[in-house]
Amino acid sequence: MQPLAILLVEDDPVIALGLKTTLELDGFKVLCAGSPAEAIRLCDEHLPDIAILNFHRKHEMDGMALARLLRTRYLAATLLATGARPQDIARSADFYAGQEVLFKPFTRRQLQEAIGRLVIQIGPPT
């Protein structure tokens, strides 16, 4: 059985390395992108099962727009990580539509549980 492939889109190299290491220890194949353009290129080449995205991005596309693109073009399940407070975005149905959300800071267990819920949605790798 192939490990699930996770696309990690994070522009902070320290955070990206920490998450990549954690995910690999949990048995996932991890592809890292520092920008939406790099994420799209990696999706074209590898078709990840899950994408973990920063919500607030400094690039040409925020995490929400990138999540929509990845779900429609590549059928990747998405997990948005955000530093926003839940009460600040509670009224935004669009924010939650079709994806898991993790509020920073999150624990390894919270990350594992969120990925587990996505695996239930997409099914295990074959």
Secondary structure as UniProt FT lines:
FT   STRAND          5..9
FT   HELIX           13..25
FT   TURN            26..27
FT   STRAND          29..33
FT   HELIX           36..46
FT   STRAND          50..54
FT   HELIX           63..74
FT   STRAND          77..82
FT   HELIX           86..89
FT   TURN            90..91
FT   HELIX           93..96
FT   TURN            97..98
FT   STRAND          100..103
FT   HELIX           108..122
//
